[in-house]
Amino acid sequence: KGKGAPVKRRARVKEEEDGARVRDRASQHCTMRNRCYAMAASAYQAGDPAEAKKLSLQGHWHDAEQKKLNRLASSRIFSELNADITQTRRIDLHQLHVVEALSVLEQHMTELAQMACRQQLLV
């Protein structure tokens, strides 16, 4: 084979994998991303731009995987904690990152407004 960048395979997420496990996998990609970027900077400073580019691309790949897995984890965690959301307007945002929690909250507030609902939303 040539000397191109190694082929990366997208992370496969098992259907039964819970949100916390998916979040752990995202965290692993974050660690690898940071490691790749640090090694890329070192390679560049050492005068090896080709190696720096390769490591930077690997870092970008890990970054994309982390983001994808965090989105999936957010969805699964919310679903696990709010399985009875159809019976109540009380939502549990624990274990979600702040940006994820705000997005979910905004979505539910919009739904209530569209329904002209007078219910209280308990968070």
C-alpha positions as CSV (number, residue, x, y, z in Angstrom):
1,K,0.0,0.0,0.0
2,G,1.0,3.6,-0.5
3,K,2.0,6.0,2.2
4,G,-1.4,7.8,2.5
5,A,-3.2,8.4,5.7
6,P,-4.6,5.3,7.3
7,V,-8.3,4.6,6.5
8,K,-10.4,5.5,9.5
9,R,-13.6,3.7,10.1
10,R,-16.6,5.4,11.6
11,A,-17.4,4.3,15.1
12,R,-20.3,1.8,15.1
13,V,-22.7,2.3,17.9
14,K,-24.7,-0.7,19.1
15,E,-28.4,-0.2,19.3
16,E,-28.5,-1.3,22.9
17,E,-25.5,0.8,24.0
18,D,-26.7,3.2,26.6
19,G,-26.0,6.9,26.6
20,A,-23.4,6.9,29.3
21,R,-21.3,4.3,27.3
22,V,-21.6,6.4,24.2
23,R,-20.6,9.5,26.1
24,D,-17.5,7.5,27.4
25,R,-16.6,6.7,23.8
26,A,-16.9,10.4,22.8
27,S,-14.6,11.3,25.7
28,Q,-12.0,8.8,24.4
29,H,-12.1,10.5,21.0
30,C,-11.6,13.8,22.7
31,T,-8.5,12.5,24.4
32,M,-7.2,11.1,21.1
33,R,-8.0,14.3,19.3
34,N,-6.0,16.4,21.8
35,R,-3.1,13.9,21.7
36,C,-3.0,14.1,17.9
37,Y,-3.0,17.9,17.9
38,A,-0.2,18.0,20.4
39,M,1.9,15.6,18.4
40,A,1.1,17.5,15.2
41,A,2.4,20.7,16.9
42,S,5.5,18.9,18.0
43,A,6.1,17.4,14.6
44,Y,5.7,20.9,13.0
45,Q,8.1,22.5,15.4
46,A,10.6,19.7,14.8
47,G,10.5,20.5,11.1
48,D,8.3,17.6,9.8
49,P,5.3,19.3,8.1
50,A,4.2,16.1,6.4
51,E,3.9,14.2,9.8
52,A,2.3,17.3,11.3
53,K,-0.4,17.3,8.6
54,K,-1.0,13.6,9.0
55,L,-1.5,13.9,12.7
56,S,-3.6,17.0,12.3
57,L,-6.0,15.1,9.9
58,Q,-6.2,12.3,12.5
59,G,-7.1,14.9,15.1
60,H,-9.8,16.3,12.9
61,W,-11.2,12.8,12.4
62,H,-11.3,12.2,16.2
63,D,-13.0,15.6,16.6
64,A,-15.8,14.7,14.1
65,E,-16.3,11.3,15.9
66,Q,-16.5,13.0,19.3
67,K,-19.1,15.4,18.1
68,K,-21.1,12.7,16.4
69,L,-21.0,10.4,19.5
70,N,-21.9,13.3,21.9
71,R,-25.0,14.1,19.8
72,L,-26.0,10.5,20.0
73,A,-25.2,10.3,23.7
74,S,-27.3,13.4,24.4
75,S,-30.3,11.9,22.6
76,R,-30.0,8.5,24.3
77,I,-29.4,10.0,27.8
78,F,-32.4,12.3,27.4
79,S,-34.6,9.4,26.2
80,E,-33.4,7.1,29.1
81,L,-34.1,9.8,31.7
82,N,-37.4,10.9,30.2
83,A,-39.1,7.7,29.0
84,D,-42.4,9.0,30.3
85,I,-42.2,12.4,28.7
86,T,-45.6,11.9,26.9
87,Q,-47.4,11.7,30.3
88,T,-45.8,14.7,31.9
89,R,-44.0,17.9,31.1
90,R,-41.2,17.3,33.6
91,I,-37.9,16.8,31.9
92,D,-34.6,15.6,33.4
93,L,-31.5,17.3,31.8
94,H,-28.9,15.6,34.1
95,Q,-25.9,14.2,32.3
96,L,-26.4,16.5,29.3
97,H,-23.7,19.1,28.5
98,V,-24.9,22.6,29.0
99,V,-25.3,23.3,25.2
100,E,-27.3,20.1,24.8
101,A,-29.5,20.8,27.7
102,L,-30.3,24.3,26.4
103,S,-31.2,22.9,23.0
104,V,-33.5,20.3,24.5
105,L,-35.1,22.9,26.7
106,E,-35.6,25.3,23.8
107,Q,-37.2,22.5,21.8
108,H,-39.7,21.6,24.5
109,M,-40.6,25.2,25.2
110,T,-41.3,25.7,21.5
111,E,-43.5,22.6,21.4
112,L,-45.5,24.0,24.4
113,A,-45.8,27.4,22.8
114,Q,-47.1,25.9,19.5
115,M,-49.7,23.8,21.5
116,A,-50.8,27.0,23.2
117,C,-50.3,24.9,26.3
118,R,-50.8,26.3,29.8
119,Q,-48.8,23.5,31.5
120,Q,-45.8,24.2,33.5
121,L,-42.5,22.8,32.3
122,L,-40.5,21.4,35.2
123,V,-36.8,21.1,34.6
